[in-house]
Amino acid sequence: MMLQSMMMFGSYAKMKLRQLISDEKGAVDIVAIVVLIGIAVLLAVIFKDQIAALLESLFGTITKTANNTVNGE
């Protein structure tokens, strides 16, 4: 009984491994992710100055509000 279950498990694992190797959908997903990351990096480079100004403004506001809260103003 134990040998039979091990053989069934082995056959199932072999079948899943063949499916994983022959499945090409994962390669398309990886290409799509790489393209999206490339677009994000390109946009960050193009709008670097605007992003820096926005972050500086946001962190300035956060710091000012935190200081006002701590000082009780």
C-alpha positions in Angstrom: 0.0 0.0 0.0 2.8 2.4 0.9 4.8 1.6 -2.2 1.7 2.2 -4.4 1.1 5.6 -2.9 4.7 6.6 -3.3 4.5 5.5 -7.0 1.3 7.5 -7.5 3.0 10.6 -5.9 6.0 10.1 -8.0 3.9 9.9 -11.2 2.0 13.0 -10.1 5.2 15.0 -9.4 6.6 13.9 -12.8 3.5 15.1 -14.5 3.5 18.5 -12.8 7.2 18.9 -13.5 6.6 18.3 -17.2 3.7 20.8 -17.2 5.9 23.4 -15.5 8.7 22.9 -18.0 6.5 23.0 -21.0 4.3 25.9 -19.8 5.5 29.1 -21.6 3.0 31.5 -20.0 5.6 32.3 -17.3 8.0 33.6 -19.8 5.5 36.0 -21.2 4.7 37.2 -17.7 8.4 37.9 -17.0 8.8 39.9 -20.2 5.7 42.0 -19.3 7.1 42.7 -15.8 10.5 43.7 -17.2 8.8 46.0 -19.7 6.8 47.6 -16.9 9.8 48.1 -14.7 11.6 49.7 -17.7 8.8 52.1 -18.3 8.7 53.0 -14.6 12.5 53.7 -14.5 12.2 55.8 -17.7 9.4 57.9 -16.3 11.4 58.4 -13.1 14.4 59.6 -15.0 12.3 61.9 -17.2 10.4 63.5 -14.2 13.3 63.3 -11.7 13.2 67.1 -10.9 9.4 67.2 -10.5 9.5 64.0 -8.3 12.2 65.5 -6.1 10.3 68.8 -5.7 7.2 66.9 -4.8 8.9 64.7 -2.2 10.7 67.7 -0.7 7.4 69.6 -0.3 5.7 66.5 1.2 8.4 65.8 3.7 8.6 69.5 4.6 4.9 69.6 5.3 5.2 66.4 7.4 8.1 67.7 9.4 6.4 71.1 10.0 3.2 69.4 11.1 5.0 67.0 13.4 7.0 69.8 15.0 3.8 71.8 15.5 2.1 68.8 17.1 5.1 68.1 19.4 5.4 71.7 20.4 1.7 72.0 21.1 1.0 74.8 18.5 
